[in-house]
Amino acid sequence: MSAPDPRRARLGLALIVAGILAIVGGVLVVLESANGPGLGPTKFEERRSYNQTKEAVHSSPLGFVIALAGLGVAIVGGRLRRREDADE
């Protein structure tokens, strides 16, 4: 059995953290498009309707793509860490 490579473990952990941050970023993109540009409505009368919110979220799949990419990066990082644990 070879000695464990600490660089692979650090890389795996870094990829997991980057993936989680990308998922959070994707969620924030979806929330921003759902609220509308800026800080959103300040009064109840200014709120967006259900259809406006739905159309805004569905018209830009950027949040979904970012979150999906983050999930892929986190999975790759987890596999790197798991291979490292199996080598020990």
Stockholm file with secondary structure:
# STOCKHOLM 1.0

chainA/1-88         MSAPDPRRARLGLALIVAGILAIVGGVLVVLESANGPGLGPTKFEERRSYNQTKEAVHSSPLGFVIALAGLGVAIVGGRLRRREDADE
#=GR chainA/1-88 SS CCCCCHHHHHHHHHHHHHHHHHHHHHHHHHHHHHHCSTTCCSSGGGCCCHHHHHHHHHHCTHHHHHHHHHHHHHHHHHHHHHHHHHHC
#=GC SS_cons        CCCCCHHHHHHHHHHHHHHHHHHHHHHHHHHHHHHCSTTCCSSGGGCCCHHHHHHHHHHCTHHHHHHHHHHHHHHHHHHHHHHHHHHC
//
